[in-house]
């Protein structure tokens, strides 16, 4: 038992002596658990970002104006009124989740269809196919405000009863009459004809009760997923973009840790003693890492294309540009780890923590549109966000080369930043030695 006790005591002392490993072991689950808990409701209050929606109002009726006002006032939505072409383009590029089009004559047509259930006006609803859950939420909110405002006008005793008359005539001509509905409409007509100019609060409540007697939602939607490519949305394209970014960055960590192991074993000093400059050694290390990273990316997406039908529906040069720039980010990140890491063990823990945070905020695990608005803005400072969005744009979104340029430019900027810091640190250490 004394030997067992001594071995256990030795392992515990070694673990407790590595303060950085302890810190990472505690910080990582705390940070990830806090993030996902906050994202999905926290202690009972939801902090998710508002759904970005465009509203195209081609109808100027009072009903359409009230529907627009209700949607804009909803705490779950951020509504912008835009021209139809602009709204479609914003949805196509992933800048908006959906676009609602209230067509010309919608208010009158909705009132005519309220009781009859025929000749319903159609609301075009354009949506980002990667946000299918959002579509259901938007349709639910739209139904709420349409029903609320159409029923309010249909049962307004101050309004003209022409739509009631039209509904009664349509039901009487219909082959499948509904006696109860006809009786109700006749009662409403009789009530309207004898109503006073003002109604009491109790009368208002009875009006709401009548509104609940409607039999049909007075409109239909025409849902259309918007992408620029000819292919339909393929969810594997986004998941492979996110997982490629994550695991290729892990490869960059290994490349940086390898340099630290060379230093520990003395191989790094032998390499620098050869007739080559430090810059040449660092450049060779970075380029070899970038080549490996890009090759891994190509193989991963080749599998997705052959097996899971993922397609590069956008620009192939754009896809290559995003891939090469991300490979360079990975290589410079590896150099940064090698330059500032003290020991392989400590550097690995910190690098894993930084990588998981970048991947998490980059939208690789959870789509960025679920983040609160302030966090969506913050994630633009992450190279992973630009990489994932760039791959999405070049695959299932089907966008052109111009859409890849921002992602390429930002990633090259991070490459220059990481690489400059790493070279500065390596040169400084070389001067000290």
C-alpha positions as CSV (number, residue, x, y, z in Angstrom):
1,X,0.0,0.0,0.0
2,X,2.9,2.4,0.6
3,X,4.0,2.1,-3.0
4,X,0.5,2.7,-4.2
5,X,0.2,5.7,-1.9
6,X,3.5,7.1,-3.1
7,X,2.5,6.8,-6.8
8,X,-0.9,8.5,-6.2
9,X,0.8,11.3,-4.2
10,X,3.3,11.8,-7.0
11,X,0.6,12.1,-9.7
12,X,-1.4,14.6,-7.6
13,X,1.7,16.7,-6.9
14,X,2.6,16.8,-10.6
15,X,-1.0,17.9,-11.5
16,X,-1.2,20.5,-8.8
17,X,2.2,21.9,-9.8
18,X,0.9,22.7,-13.3
19,X,-1.1,25.8,-12.6
20,X,-1.9,26.4,-16.2
21,X,-3.3,23.0,-16.8
22,X,-5.5,23.4,-13.7
23,X,-6.7,26.8,-15.0
24,X,-7.6,25.4,-18.4
25,X,-9.4,22.4,-16.9
26,X,-11.6,24.8,-14.9
27,X,-12.0,27.6,-17.3
28,X,-12.9,25.7,-20.4
29,X,-16.1,23.9,-19.1
30,X,-17.1,27.1,-17.2
31,X,-16.7,29.2,-20.3
32,X,-18.5,26.8,-22.6
33,X,-21.3,26.0,-20.1
34,X,-21.9,29.7,-19.4
35,X,-22.0,30.5,-23.1
36,X,-24.5,27.9,-24.1
37,X,-26.6,28.4,-21.0
38,X,-26.7,32.2,-21.8
39,X,-27.5,31.5,-25.4
40,X,-30.4,29.2,-24.7
41,X,-32.2,31.1,-22.0
42,X,-29.9,31.3,-19.0
43,X,-31.8,31.6,-15.7
44,X,-35.2,31.9,-17.5
45,X,-34.8,35.0,-19.6
46,X,-34.0,34.7,-23.3
47,X,-31.2,36.9,-24.7
48,X,-31.2,35.7,-28.2
49,X,-30.8,38.2,-31.0
50,X,-33.8,39.6,-32.8
51,X,-34.8,37.9,-36.0
52,X,-33.7,40.1,-39.0
53,X,-36.8,40.4,-41.3
54,X,-37.5,42.6,-44.3
55,X,-41.1,43.8,-44.9
56,X,-42.1,44.7,-48.5
57,X,-45.5,46.6,-48.2
58,X,-47.1,46.9,-51.6
59,X,-50.5,47.5,-50.1
60,X,-51.4,50.8,-48.4
61,X,-54.7,49.7,-46.7
62,X,-55.2,50.3,-43.0
63,X,-54.9,46.5,-42.3
64,X,-51.5,46.4,-44.0
65,X,-50.3,49.4,-42.1
66,X,-51.5,47.9,-38.8
67,X,-49.8,44.6,-39.6
68,X,-46.6,46.4,-40.3
69,X,-46.8,48.3,-37.1
70,X,-47.4,45.1,-35.1
71,X,-44.5,43.3,-36.7
72,X,-42.2,46.3,-36.0
73,X,-43.2,46.5,-32.4
74,X,-42.7,42.7,-31.8
75,X,-39.7,42.3,-29.4
76,X,-38.6,39.1,-31.2
77,X,-38.2,40.8,-34.6
78,X,-36.1,43.6,-36.1
79,X,-38.1,44.7,-39.2
80,X,-36.9,46.8,-42.0
81,X,-39.1,48.1,-44.8
82,X,-37.3,47.5,-48.1
83,X,-38.0,47.4,-51.8
84,X,-38.7,43.8,-52.9
85,X,-35.5,43.4,-55.0
86,X,-33.3,44.6,-52.2
87,X,-35.1,42.4,-49.6
88,X,-34.6,39.3,-51.8
89,X,-30.9,40.1,-52.3
90,X,-30.4,40.6,-48.5
91,X,-32.0,37.2,-47.8
92,X,-30.0,35.5,-50.6
93,X,-26.7,36.7,-49.0
94,X,-27.7,35.7,-45.5
95,X,-27.9,39.2,-44.2
96,X,-31.6,38.8,-43.4
97,X,-33.5,35.7,-42.2
98,X,-36.7,36.3,-44.1
99,X,-38.7,38.8,-46.2
100,X,-42.5,39.2,-46.0
101,X,-44.3,40.7,-49.0
102,X,-47.8,42.2,-48.4
103,X,-49.1,42.4,-52.0
104,X,-51.2,45.1,-53.5
105,X,-54.9,44.8,-52.5
106,X,-54.1,42.5,-49.6
107,X,-56.3,44.3,-47.0
108,X,-59.5,44.1,-49.1
109,X,-58.9,40.5,-50.3
110,X,-58.2,39.3,-46.8
111,X,-61.5,40.8,-45.5
112,X,-63.4,39.1,-48.4
113,X,-61.8,35.7,-47.6
114,X,-62.2,36.0,-43.8
115,X,-65.5,34.1,-43.6
116,X,-65.7,32.5,-47.0
117,X,-62.3,30.8,-47.0
118,X,-61.9,31.1,-50.8
119,X,-59.8,33.4,-53.0
120,X,-57.3,34.0,-50.3
121,X,-54.6,36.5,-51.1
122,X,-51.1,35.1,-51.2
123,X,-48.2,36.5,-49.2
124,X,-44.8,35.7,-50.8
125,X,-42.4,34.8,-48.0
126,X,-38.7,34.5,-48.9
127,X,-36.3,32.9,-46.4
128,X,-32.8,31.8,-45.8
129,X,-32.9,28.0,-46.2
130,X,-30.2,27.5,-43.4
131,X,-32.7,29.0,-41.0
132,X,-35.7,26.7,-41.3
133,X,-36.7,27.1,-37.7
134,X,-36.9,30.8,-38.1
135,X,-39.3,30.5,-40.9
136,X,-41.9,28.8,-38.7
137,X,-41.5,31.5,-36.1
138,X,-42.0,34.3,-38.6
139,X,-45.1,32.6,-40.1
140,X,-46.6,32.3,-36.6
141,X,-46.0,35.9,-35.8
142,X,-47.4,37.0,-39.2
143,X,-50.6,34.9,-38.6
144,X,-51.0,36.5,-35.2
145,X,-50.9,40.1,-36.6
146,X,-53.0,39.3,-39.7
147,X,-55.8,37.6,-37.8
148,X,-55.7,40.3,-35.1
149,X,-56.1,43.2,-37.5
150,X,-58.4,41.6,-40.1
151,X,-60.8,40.4,-37.4
152,X,-60.7,43.8,-35.7
153,X,-61.9,45.5,-38.9
154,X,-64.4,42.9,-39.8
155,X,-66.1,43.2,-36.4
156,X,-65.8,46.9,-36.0
157,X,-69.3,48.2,-35.6
158,X,-68.2,51.6,-37.0
159,X,-67.1,50.1,-40.3
160,X,-69.2,49.6,-43.3
161,X,-70.9,46.2,-43.6
162,X,-70.1,45.6,-47.2
163,X,-67.8,42.7,-46.5
164,X,-70.4,41.1,-44.3
165,X,-72.9,41.3,-47.1
166,X,-70.4,40.0,-49.6
167,X,-69.6,37.0,-47.3
168,X,-73.3,36.3,-46.8
169,X,-74.0,36.3,-50.5
170,X,-70.9,34.1,-51.2
171,X,-72.0,31.6,-48.6
172,X,-75.6,31.5,-49.9
173,X,-74.4,30.8,-53.4
174,X,-72.0,28.1,-52.2
175,X,-73.1,24.5,-52.6
176,X,-71.9,23.6,-49.0
177,X,-73.7,26.1,-46.9
178,X,-73.0,26.5,-43.2
179,X,-76.3,27.5,-41.4
180,X,-74.5,28.4,-38.2
181,X,-72.1,30.7,-39.9
182,X,-74.8,32.4,-41.9
183,X,-76.8,32.9,-38.8
184,X,-73.8,34.4,-37.0
185,X,-73.1,36.8,-39.9
186,X,-76.7,37.8,-40.2
187,X,-76.7,38.6,-36.4
188,X,-73.5,40.7,-36.9
189,X,-75.2,42.6,-39.7
190,X,-78.3,43.3,-37.7
191,X,-76.2,44.3,-34.7
192,X,-74.1,46.7,-36.8
193,X,-77.2,48.3,-38.3
194,X,-78.6,49.2,-34.8
195,X,-75.2,49.9,-33.1
196,X,-74.7,53.2,-31.3
197,X,-71.8,55.5,-32.2
198,X,-69.8,54.5,-29.2
199,X,-69.4,51.1,-27.5
200,X,-68.7,50.2,-23.9
201,X,-65.7,48.1,-22.7
202,X,-68.1,45.1,-22.3
203,X,-69.2,45.5,-25.9
204,X,-65.6,45.5,-27.0
205,X,-65.1,42.2,-25.2
206,X,-68.1,40.7,-27.0
207,X,-66.6,41.9,-30.3
208,X,-63.4,40.0,-29.5
209,X,-65.5,37.0,-28.7
210,X,-67.1,37.2,-32.2
211,X,-63.7,37.5,-33.7
212,X,-62.7,34.2,-32.4
213,X,-65.6,32.6,-34.3
214,X,-63.7,32.8,-37.6
215,X,-63.3,29.6,-39.6
216,X,-60.4,30.4,-41.9
217,X,-57.0,32.2,-41.9
218,X,-57.7,34.8,-44.6
219,X,-54.4,34.4,-46.5
220,X,-51.9,31.9,-47.8
221,X,-48.1,32.0,-48.0
222,X,-45.9,31.1,-50.8
223,X,-42.6,30.1,-49.1
224,X,-39.5,30.4,-51.3
225,X,-35.9,29.6,-50.2
226,X,-33.4,32.0,-51.7
227,X,-30.0,31.0,-52.8
228,X,-27.9,32.2,-55.8
229,X,-27.0,28.7,-56.9
230,X,-29.1,26.2,-58.9
231,X,-28.8,23.6,-56.2
232,X,-31.1,23.4,-53.2
233,X,-29.8,24.0,-49.7
234,X,-27.6,21.2,-48.4
235,X,-27.1,21.3,-44.6
236,X,-23.9,19.2,-44.9
237,X,-22.2,22.2,-46.6
238,X,-22.4,24.3,-43.5
239,X,-21.5,21.5,-41.0
240,X,-18.5,20.5,-43.1
241,X,-17.4,24.1,-43.2
242,X,-17.6,24.4,-39.4
243,X,-15.9,21.1,-38.6
244,X,-13.2,21.7,-41.2
245,X,-12.3,25.0,-39.6
246,X,-12.2,23.4,-36.2
247,X,-10.1,20.4,-36.9
248,X,-7.7,22.1,-39.3
249,X,-7.0,24.6,-36.5
250,X,-6.2,21.6,-34.3
251,X,-3.7,20.6,-36.9
252,X,-2.1,24.1,-36.6
253,X,-1.9,23.6,-32.9
254,X,0.0,20.3,-33.4
255,X,2.4,22.1,-35.8
256,X,3.2,24.8,-33.2
257,X,3.6,22.2,-30.4
258,X,6.0,20.3,-32.6
259,X,8.4,23.3,-32.7
260,X,8.3,23.5,-28.9
261,X,9.2,19.8,-28.7
262,X,12.1,20.4,-31.1
263,X,13.3,23.2,-28.7
264,X,13.1,20.8,-25.7
265,X,15.1,18.1,-27.6
266,X,17.6,20.6,-29.0
267,X,16.6,20.0,-32.6
268,X,15.6,23.6,-33.1
269,X,19.1,24.9,-32.2
270,X,20.6,22.4,-34.6
271,X,18.3,23.5,-37.4
272,X,19.2,27.2,-36.8
273,X,22.9,26.3,-36.8
274,X,22.6,25.2,-40.4
275,X,23.4,27.7,-43.2
276,X,19.9,29.1,-43.3
277,X,18.3,32.2,-41.8
278,X,15.7,32.2,-39.1
279,X,13.2,33.8,-41.5
280,X,13.8,31.0,-44.0
281,X,13.1,28.3,-41.4
282,X,9.9,30.1,-40.2
283,X,8.7,30.6,-43.7
284,X,9.3,27.0,-44.6
285,X,7.5,25.8,-41.5
286,X,4.5,28.1,-42.2
287,X,4.2,27.2,-45.9
288,X,4.4,23.4,-45.2
289,X,1.7,23.8,-42.6
290,X,-0.4,25.8,-45.0
291,X,0.0,23.2,-47.7
292,X,-1.1,20.4,-45.4
293,X,-4.1,22.5,-44.1
294,X,-5.3,23.2,-47.6
295,X,-4.8,19.6,-48.7
296,X,-6.9,18.4,-45.7
297,X,-9.6,21.0,-46.5
298,X,-9.8,19.7,-50.1
299,X,-10.0,16.1,-49.1
300,X,-12.7,16.8,-46.5
301,X,-14.9,18.7,-49.0
302,X,-14.2,16.2,-51.7
303,X,-15.7,13.5,-49.5
304,X,-18.7,15.8,-48.8
305,X,-19.1,16.4,-52.6
306,X,-18.9,12.7,-53.6
307,X,-20.8,11.2,-50.7
308,X,-23.2,13.9,-49.4
309,X,-23.9,15.8,-52.6
310,X,-22.4,19.1,-51.4
311,X,-21.6,21.3,-54.3
312,X,-19.6,24.5,-54.9
313,X,-22.6,26.3,-56.3
314,X,-20.7,29.7,-56.2
315,X,-17.3,30.6,-57.5
316,X,-14.6,27.9,-57.5
317,X,-11.8,30.5,-57.5
318,X,-13.6,32.1,-54.5
319,X,-13.7,28.8,-52.7
320,X,-10.0,28.2,-53.4
321,X,-9.3,31.8,-52.2
322,X,-11.1,31.3,-48.9
323,X,-9.5,27.9,-48.4
324,X,-5.9,29.2,-49.1
325,X,-6.4,32.2,-46.9
326,X,-7.7,30.0,-44.0
327,X,-4.8,27.6,-44.5
328,X,-2.5,30.6,-44.1
329,X,-4.3,31.7,-40.9
330,X,-3.8,28.2,-39.6
331,X,-0.1,28.3,-40.4
332,X,0.4,31.7,-38.7
333,X,-1.6,30.6,-35.7
334,X,0.7,27.6,-35.3
335,X,3.8,29.9,-35.5
336,X,2.2,32.1,-32.8
337,X,1.8,29.1,-30.5
338,X,5.4,28.1,-31.1
339,X,6.7,31.6,-30.5
340,X,4.9,32.4,-27.3
341,X,4.5,28.9,-25.8
342,X,6.8,28.1,-22.9
343,X,6.2,24.4,-22.6
344,X,4.4,22.0,-24.9
345,X,1.9,21.0,-22.2
346,X,1.0,24.6,-21.2
347,X,0.9,25.8,-24.8
348,X,-1.4,23.0,-25.9
349,X,-3.9,23.8,-23.1
350,X,-4.0,27.5,-23.9
351,X,-4.1,26.9,-27.6
352,X,-7.0,24.5,-27.3
353,X,-8.9,26.9,-25.2
354,X,-8.3,29.8,-27.7
355,X,-9.3,27.5,-30.6
356,X,-12.5,26.3,-29.1
357,X,-13.5,29.9,-28.2
358,X,-12.8,31.0,-31.8
359,X,-14.7,28.1,-33.3
360,X,-17.6,28.5,-30.9
361,X,-18.0,32.2,-31.7
362,X,-17.3,31.6,-35.4
363,X,-20.7,29.9,-35.8
364,X,-19.2,26.4,-36.4
365,X,-21.2,24.8,-33.6
366,X,-24.3,27.0,-33.3
367,X,-25.4,29.3,-36.2
368,X,-24.4,32.9,-35.5
369,X,-27.9,34.2,-36.1
370,X,-28.9,32.7,-32.8
371,X,-26.5,34.9,-30.9
372,X,-27.6,38.2,-29.3
373,X,-27.0,41.2,-31.6
374,X,-24.0,42.4,-29.6
375,X,-22.4,39.0,-29.8
376,X,-23.0,38.7,-33.5
377,X,-21.0,42.0,-33.9
378,X,-18.2,40.7,-31.6
379,X,-17.8,37.5,-33.7
380,X,-16.7,39.6,-36.7
381,X,-13.4,39.9,-34.8
382,X,-12.9,36.1,-35.2
383,X,-11.2,34.7,-38.3
384,X,-13.3,31.6,-37.9
385,X,-16.5,33.6,-38.5
386,X,-15.2,34.9,-41.8
387,X,-13.9,31.4,-42.9
388,X,-17.3,29.7,-42.2
389,X,-19.3,32.5,-43.8
390,X,-16.9,32.4,-46.8
391,X,-17.3,28.6,-47.3
392,X,-21.1,29.0,-47.0
393,X,-21.1,31.7,-49.6
394,X,-19.1,29.7,-52.1
395,X,-21.0,26.4,-51.5
396,X,-24.7,26.3,-50.9
397,X,-25.4,30.1,-51.1
398,X,-24.0,30.1,-54.6
399,X,-22.6,33.6,-54.5
400,X,-19.9,35.0,-56.8
401,X,-16.3,35.7,-56.3
402,X,-17.0,39.2,-55.0
403,X,-18.7,37.7,-52.0
404,X,-15.5,35.8,-51.1
405,X,-13.3,38.9,-51.2
406,X,-14.2,40.2,-47.7
407,X,-13.5,36.8,-46.1
408,X,-10.2,36.5,-48.0
409,X,-9.1,40.0,-47.0
410,X,-9.9,39.6,-43.3
411,X,-8.2,36.2,-43.1
412,X,-5.1,37.6,-44.8
413,X,-5.1,40.4,-42.3
414,X,-5.2,37.9,-39.4
415,X,-2.4,36.0,-41.1
416,X,-0.3,39.1,-41.2
417,X,-1.0,39.9,-37.6
418,X,-0.3,36.4,-36.2
419,X,2.8,36.0,-38.4
420,X,4.3,39.4,-37.5
421,X,3.9,38.7,-33.8
422,X,5.5,35.3,-34.2
423,X,8.4,36.5,-36.2
424,X,9.0,39.4,-33.8
425,X,9.1,37.0,-30.8
426,X,11.3,34.4,-32.6
427,X,13.8,37.2,-33.5
428,X,13.8,38.6,-30.0
429,X,14.5,35.1,-28.5
430,X,17.3,34.5,-31.1
431,X,19.0,37.8,-30.1
432,X,18.9,36.9,-26.4
433,X,20.4,33.5,-27.1
